[in-house]
């Protein structure tokens, strides 16, 4: 609980750190100017591909790098919609409605109460939601599930308690079930996902955990494809694939990353610099996108042509938001207009909510479990456990540790 004295101290400390605040805010502007000489869109895309192919260690060392695919417009840096929204507010929404009458869009999200080892009854609860717009009408659905006791153990090479990837798999399975039950008749449509399909968050997973996640992801994407649903990840990203691409191909195109023992001065300078930071200077026109590329990282790719998940990615600007967009390459192979289709759909749906897809926002509102909701779920589980204990004559308690009780009540 924030005390009055703490608030006063915070205000005083911020006064003392005004210079630091200013330096932090202006720092990225200065880095933007300095990064211009490493801008990957100023480089020959063929040369970039050669550099990455010649040094396969760059993916694992750098963590993420962009592999150009749209050569004809790469040097432009930004691509406008051929028939984009009008500047006039009224006509802009006419354009939005026209696009969304032609393209059905849908959002999905999930919220989970994970198992708590401080609770002597092991359980987890998850809820997924889907929100669809089709021909001006809205369809929504919510589906939940609970796992108790040994259902939260994964039986692989060894028995393990659920980890991040198991919860992700659970949510994907539940989403597929909901789509099958309530939304199949509305296909085809684009399904916006508020998550990364390039799963860079799994870099620190063991090889066994990575394989499990990737197998599950590919199965999820395959099932969506079979349902005639086009999955498109749209999210705010801290990825550095384009930044690494520019630095690698400008500073050390002839040196293998695995041979470098230390970061160069330039690499240190841009260590916290992300794609979105320099893209504000590239995507100067609203609703424009970058040329598309293949995202390569140490989770989904061993080399530029040995891929566990083959994706198309680009960034798009909607008002003050820089959104990263990813989708499986198979959809571009199926329809050469897929990138333009996704570009239009993301822009149209995001205009409705000021820079982020409206369908994703609505799905989040449906799925989210507030603190109050979580307490209600716990109370229902708690009461059922007490009921069973009484029914079968067990003298058992279902409770949190004292610390967690206080947290639940908002005391800690």
N, C-alpha and C positions, 0 to 999 in steps of 0.2 A: 504494500500500500504506500503510495507516494505521500510523504509528509510535507507540510507547509514549509518547514525548514529546508527540505531537500529541493523544493521548487525554487526557493530564494537562492540557494547555493548554485543551482544549475544556471539561473539567470546571471549571477555574478561571474561564474566561470565562462559563460559565453561572451560576456563583455570583454573578459581578459583574452579571449581567443578569437577576437574579431579578425585579426590579421590572418590567422590560420584558416578561418572560414573563407575569407576572400581568396586566399591562395589556392584553396581546394577547388573553389568554384571556377576560378580563372585558369587553373592548371590544365583542365581538359581542352580549353580553348587554345592554349599555347601548344599543347600536344597535337591538336588538330592541324595547326599550321605547320608544325615540324614533320608531321606524318605525310604531308602531301607528296614529298619526294619518294615515298615508299608505296604510294597508292597503287594497289594491284590492277586497277582499271587503266592505268597508264602503261601497263606491260602487255607484251604480246601473249595471248592466251596459249599459243602453241609452245612458247618458251616456258611458260609456267608448267604446263603438262610434262614437258621434257625434264624439267628440274625435279619435279615430284617423282616421276618414274625412275630417274637416275639415282635418287636418294630415298629409298623406301623407309629408312630409319626416321625420316622427318615426321612421319605420322605419330609414331610412338613417342618421340622426343618432344615434339611441339604440342602433342595432345590433340590438335585440331588444325585442319588446313582445308582451304577451298580449292576444288579442282574444276576449272572453267569448262563449260559446255556450250555456251551461247556465243560463239566466236563473232558472229556478224554484228553484234551490238555491244560487245564487251568493252570497247574503248569509250563508249558513250557513258557508261556508268549508271545511267538511269534511263528507264523506258516508261513512257507515258502510255496510258490506256488509249487505244485507238478511238474509242467513242466514250470518253470519260465524263464524269459529272460536270455540270455547269457551275460557274461561280455563283450565279444567282441562287439564293437559298431555296426559293420556291421550286425552281426548275431542277435544282440539285436533288430534291426529294422525289421529283417526278422520275428522274433517272434511276434513283435507288429502287423505287417501286417497280419500274420497268424491268430492271435487272433481276430483282428477286421474284418477279412473276415468271421470268424465264428460267431461273436457276433456283431450285429448292435447296435451302441451307438448314443445317441442323447443328446443334451444339450438345456436347455431353460433358459431364463432370461427375466427380465422386467425392465423398467425404467419409472418413473412416475413424472409428474409435479402436485404436490398437490395444492389444492385450497389455495388461498392467501386472507386472510381477509382484507389485506391492499388494495386490488383491488376491486373496486366497482362492477365489474362483476364477479360473482362467477363461476369458471370453473376449471376443472381438466382434464388432458390428460395423457394417459398411452399407452405404446408400449411394446408388448411382441415379442420375437423372438425365433425361434427354428432352431437348426442346427443339421442335421443328417448325419452320415456316415454309408453307407450300401454297402457292396461288393466293397469297394474302391471308391464309388461315393459319392458325397455330394449333399444334398438337403437342402435348407434354405427357411425360410418363416418369414414374419413380419406382425403383425396385430396391429392396433391401435384403440383407441376409445376416445371419449371426452364426458364429462358430464358437463352440464350447469345448473345453478340455482338450482331448487328444486330436480334435479336428484342427487344432492350431499347430500340429506337428507335421512337418513335411517328410515323407518317407523317400529319401533318395539313397545315395550310397551309405548314408548314415541318417539317423533320426535327428531332425533339427527343428527348433522352434521357429515359427514364421519370422522371416526377415522382410526387408523392403520389397524384394522381387516377388515374394509370395503374395504380399498384399496387392501389388500391381497386377499380378496374374488373376487374383480373385476379382478385382474390379473389372478387368477386361472380360472375364467370363460372364460376369453379371451384366455388363453392358451389352454383350452379344445376346444374352437371353432376353433382355428388355427390347432390343431392336427386333429380334425375331418375333416376339410376342405381340408387340404393339405398333411397330413402324415398318414392317416388311412390305405392307401393301402400299406404302407411300414412296417406295424406291422408284427410280434412282434419285439420290440426293448427295450433296456434299456434307460430310460430317466433320465439323470443326472439333479439334481436340486441344485442350489446354495443357499440352505436355509435349516434350521433345521426343520425336521418333528416332532421333540420332542417339538417344540415351547416353549422352556423355557423362551423366551423373554416375554411371556404373564403372568409371575408370578405376576406382579403388576396390572393386569387387574381385573376389578370387575368380580364377578361370571357370570353375564349376558354377559359381553364381551367375557369371556373365552368360555362360552357355544356356543356363536355364531361362534367364531373362530374354535372350535373343530368340531362342526357340519359341517361347511363348509369344513374343512380339510378332514374329513371322507368322505364327498360327493365327493370331488376332487379325493381322492385315489380310491374310489369305481368306479368312472367313468373311471379312467385310467385302472383299472383292467378289466373292461368290454371292453375296447378298445384293450386289450391284450398288454398294455404298462406297463413296469416294472419300477416304480419310485424309484430312488435311490438318496438320498441326499448325496452330497459330499461337505464338506466345512471345513474351518479352524475354530476350536472350542476352546472356553475357558471353556468348561464344566469341572466339578470336580467330576463326578460320580465315577470314579475309585479311586481317591484320598479319597473321603469321605468313600468309601467302605473299604479301607484299614485302615483308622483312626478309623472308627466306630467299625470294627470287631476286631481290635487289642487293642484299648484303653478302649472301654466301651461297650463291647458286652453284658454285663449283666445289663447295665443301660439304662433306657429309655431316649431318647433325650428330651422328653417333661419335664422331671424332672430336667434337667440341667439348672441352672440359669446363668451360666457363661461359657465361653470357657476355656478349659484347656490350659496349657502352650504350649503343642504340637499343639493344634488346632490353637492357635494364630500364631505360627511359620509358619504354612502351609496355612494361611488364603488366600493368593493370589497365591497359588500353584495350577496349573491346570494339568489335565491329560497329556497334550502334553509335559509338562516340564519333567516329569519323564519317559515318554515313549521313549525319545531319548536313555535312558539307557537300555530300555527293547527291543525295536525294533532295535537291533544293526545291523541286516542284511537288506540291501536294498530290498524293495518290500515285506517285511514280514508284517503280520497283527497280531493283538491281537486275542485271543479267543473272540468269539462273546458273547454278553450279552443283556439283556433286559434293556433299559434305563428307569429309573423311576424318575420322577420329580413331583413337586406339581401341575403341569398343567395337565399332561396326566395320572396321576395315583393317586388313593386314597390309594391303597395298592399294594402289589406285584401281586395280582390276580384280582384286581378291576381296570380295565384299560379303559381309554377313547380312547386311541390309542395304539395298540399293535405293538411294533417295535422290530427289530433286529438291533444291532449296533456293530461296531468294529472300530478300528483305523488301518490305513495302512501307512507305510512309503514309500515314493517315493522320492529318493534323499534326500534333506534336508527338505522336507515337511512331517508333520504328519497330515494326513487327517482323519476326522471323517466321517464315512459312516453309513447311516441309511436307512432301508427300511421296509415296512410293513411285519409282520410275516407271513401273509397269503401266501406270495410268497415262503417262506421256507417250509410251509406245502404242497404247491403244487409241489415243486421240492426240494428234499433234497440236491441237488447240487447247490442251489441258492447262498450260501455264496461264494463258490469257483468261481462260474460264475461271481459274482459281483467283487470279489477280482481281478480276471484276467482282467476284463473290465476296472476297475479303474486304475490299474497299466499300462495297455497298452495305454490307452488314455492319461494318465498323463505323460508317458515317452515322448510323442510327444511334450509336451510344458514345460518340465522341472519341473514337480512336481504338476501339476494341470490339470484336464481333458481339452484336446484341444477343445472338442465340447462345453464345458461350456465357454471357453474363446471366441470362435467364436460367440456363442449366445450373450454373453455380448457385443461384438463389434457391433453386429447388433442392439441390443436393446438400448444401452446407448444413452442418450440425453445429448449432450454437452451444455455448456453455450450458445453457438451460436444457437444451435438447439432450446433451450428453448426460446430464444429471438424471433426466427422465428415463433414459435408456438404462442407466445403472440401477435406478430404483425398480424398474420392471424386472430386470434380471435378478436383483437382490430379493424381491418379493417372491418370485417364482422359486428361487433356491430355498428360501425359508419355508415356503409351502410344502416343498418336497421333503425337506428335513422333518417337518412336523408329521407329514403323511406316513413316512417310513420309520419314524421313531428315532431319527438321528439327532444327536445334540451337537449341531455344528453351527459355527458362526460364519457369516459372509461379510467381510469388512475390509476396508482400506487400512493401510498403516496409518498411524496418527498424523504423520506429515501429509499424506495424501488426502486425508479427511479435511485437514485445514486448507489445503489447496482448493479442494472442491467447493469449500464454503467461502473461498476468497479471502481467507485470513492470511495465507502466505502468498 
